Amino acid sequence: MQKISRVSRTKEEASQNYDRLSRWYDIFASSEKKFTDIGLEMLAVQSDESVLEIGFGTGYALLKLACSAHPKTVHGIDISSKMRTITEGKLQRVGLKNSAHLKTGDALKLPYDNSQFDAIFISFTLELFDTPEIPIILQECHRVLNTGGRLGVVALKKEDCRAIHIYEYFHKKMSTLVDCRPIYAKESIEDATFQITQNKKMTMWGLPINILLAKKS
Ligand SMILES: C[S@@+](CC[C@H](N)C(=O)[O-])C[C@H]1O[C@@H](n2cnc3c(N)ncnc32)[C@H](O)[C@@H]1O
């Protein structure tokens, strides 16, 4: 198995970077939405379920989760305060402001109780945690999920292929803009003692994308 690249920027830099990107993020990341939608379909949040999104960005998935889980409150955590402001504005415009509790902070230590959630969604965000942090955040997900709770992850998949080699080259050269790096999401989720229940592989501009559903047994 080839090593995944390390993340050298600080959390402060991550927060500043996403603050700067926030205004343009919806345009910049428009091609990712179809994969997020498939991840949401697989997670299939029901009304009255308690759900958390980690790295909610400009709120594309969070708004959908807030509708699905209604009348239960949806929670979200993101390191960028400007992403949170944009998401709160969108929630307000569709009358769902009171259906979501958003926090600004590093998701490495989740500020939630044990077994608080039925479902967690992470889309294009697990890739942003440094290699030693990935098992820690997945353990945190395990802790805050109920037994039988679901974890939905959409992530760039590390593979030994040309598209990934080219992408990793740009990630090295322009890591503020090309921030996500391909990871072994499935293996990391299994190592955190989740059971994978669905595993979809798709491609975006030739890049392998993993869409995974896992269960805390
Ligand atoms: C690539 S964006 C993905 C946003 C959204 N999930 C989507 O699919 O459109 C990554 C998001 O994760 C947030 N993020 C990065 N590092 C984080 C951390 N350590 N804790 C919480 N959020 C983080 C960023 O601020 C950004 O909003």
The ligand as an SDF file (V2000), in Angstrom:
LIG
                    3D

 27 29  0  0  0  0  0  0  0  0999 V2000
  -13.2920   20.5670    1.0480 C   0  0  0  0  0  0  0  0  0  0  0  0
  -14.4330   21.3870    2.1090 S   0  0  0  0  0  0  0  0  0  0  0  0
  -15.8850   20.3460    2.0000 C   0  0  0  0  0  0  0  0  0  0  0  0
  -17.1220   21.0600    2.4190 C   0  0  0  0  0  0  0  0  0  0  0  0
  -18.4160   20.2440    2.3140 C   0  0  0  0  0  0  0  0  0  0  0  0
  -18.3700   19.0660    3.1290 N   0  0  0  0  0  0  0  0  0  0  0  0
  -18.6720   19.8680    0.8780 C   0  0  0  0  0  0  0  0  0  0  0  0
  -18.5850   18.6790    0.5290 O   0  0  0  0  0  0  0  0  0  0  0  0
  -18.9620   20.7810    0.0660 O   0  0  0  0  0  0  0  0  0  0  0  0
  -13.7900   20.9720    3.6750 C   0  0  0  0  0  0  0  0  0  0  0  0
  -14.4750   21.6610    4.8430 C   0  0  0  0  0  0  0  0  0  0  0  0
  -13.9260   21.1240    6.0490 O   0  0  0  0  0  0  0  0  0  0  0  0
  -13.5920   22.1730    6.9390 C   0  0  0  0  0  0  0  0  0  0  0  0
  -12.4750   21.7040    7.7860 N   0  0  0  0  0  0  0  0  0  0  0  0
  -11.1740   21.5800    7.4520 C   0  0  0  0  0  0  0  0  0  0  0  0
  -10.4610   21.1120    8.4830 N   0  0  0  0  0  0  0  0  0  0  0  0
  -11.3490   20.9350    9.5040 C   0  0  0  0  0  0  0  0  0  0  0  0
  -11.2070   20.5010   10.8500 C   0  0  0  0  0  0  0  0  0  0  0  0
  -10.0260   20.1460   11.3530 N   0  0  0  0  0  0  0  0  0  0  0  0
  -12.3250   20.4650   11.6290 N   0  0  0  0  0  0  0  0  0  0  0  0
  -13.5400   20.8550   11.1280 C   0  0  0  0  0  0  0  0  0  0  0  0
  -13.7180   21.2820    9.8640 N   0  0  0  0  0  0  0  0  0  0  0  0
  -12.6330   21.3130    9.0630 C   0  0  0  0  0  0  0  0  0  0  0  0
  -13.2420   23.3460    6.0400 C   0  0  0  0  0  0  0  0  0  0  0  0
  -13.3850   24.5830    6.6900 O   0  0  0  0  0  0  0  0  0  0  0  0
  -14.2350   23.1620    4.8810 C   0  0  0  0  0  0  0  0  0  0  0  0
  -15.4440   23.8480    5.1290 O   0  0  0  0  0  0  0  0  0  0  0  0
  1  2  1  0
  2  3  1  0
  2 10  1  0
  3  4  1  0
  4  5  1  0
  5  6  1  0
  5  7  1  0
  7  8  2  0
  7  9  1  0
 10 11  1  0
 11 12  1  0
 11 26  1  0
 12 13  1  0
 13 14  1  0
 13 24  1  0
 14 15  1  0
 14 23  1  0
 15 16  2  0
 16 17  1  0
 17 18  1  0
 17 23  2  0
 18 19  1  0
 18 20  2  0
 20 21  1  0
 21 22  2  0
 22 23  1  0
 24 25  1  0
 24 26  1  0
 26 27  1  0
M  CHG  2   2   1   9  -1
M  END
$$$$
